[in-house]
Amino acid sequence: MKRIVTGILAHVDAGKTTLSEALLYTTGNVRKLGRVDHGDAFLDTNTMERQRGITIFTEPAIITTPNLTLTLLDTPGHVDFSAEMERTLAVLDYAILVISGADGIQGHTETLWRLLKRYNVPTFIFINKMDAPAADKTKLLNQLKKRFSDGCIDFTGSHDDNAALADVMEDIAMQSETAMELYLESGTIQDETIREMIADRVLFPCFFGSALKMDGIDEFVAGFERYVR
């Protein structure tokens, strides 16, 4: 059983707490799906948080899956409470960076990325609100590669689509000589190599979906469980 501590970070209004609620619900750790705008989110317990509809204090939750016990820390997204968020980074094994598909990479998102780099935290990326009319997957992925890292690779669909899996393997192979050698020898890259690349911050798996509509949540959980170590 893997046991890890993960922080979930985002620019305010990207849907960070909504994603936390979706993760808790889909793994059976809460029975009711709370909503920030309804003031009943499981992780926003403080009266001020419920009134303002934002996370002010870092709140922990335990998520369990068949192979993973995850301590999830929902951190403040508002820049006014960034000191609270930054204190959390030192204890993380991994981070989940949430980006709004409607807005793309915002100023505070870049600040979070720099902090994750400074603290050397392996990072998964969930691009949320892909149901928004303005959300353009290709444009967003290009933005991630250009402004963050070429190692931002779309893992969506790679679990149940052989063509998507082949594309992912080819993209992963481009990120390191070791991965390229393995790919050329066998046509695939073993999970353990992918885990090492993520841990070394060479690779940043990206998943697209909508937390509010529970779109892409099961796949994100499966990918996260598979590729953390």
Secondary structure, DSSP 8 states (H G I E B T S, - for coil): -EEEEEEEEESTTSSHHHHHHHHHHHTTS-SS---GGGT--TT--SHHHHHHTS--S-EEEEEEETTEEEEEEE---SGGGHHHHHHHHTT-SEEEEEEETTT-S-HHHHHHHHHHHHTT--EEEEEE-TTSTT--HHHHHHHHHHHT-TTEEE-TTTTT-HHHHHHHHHHHHTT-HHHHHHHHHHSS--HHHHHHHHHTTS-EEEEE-BTTTTBTHHHHHHHHHHH--
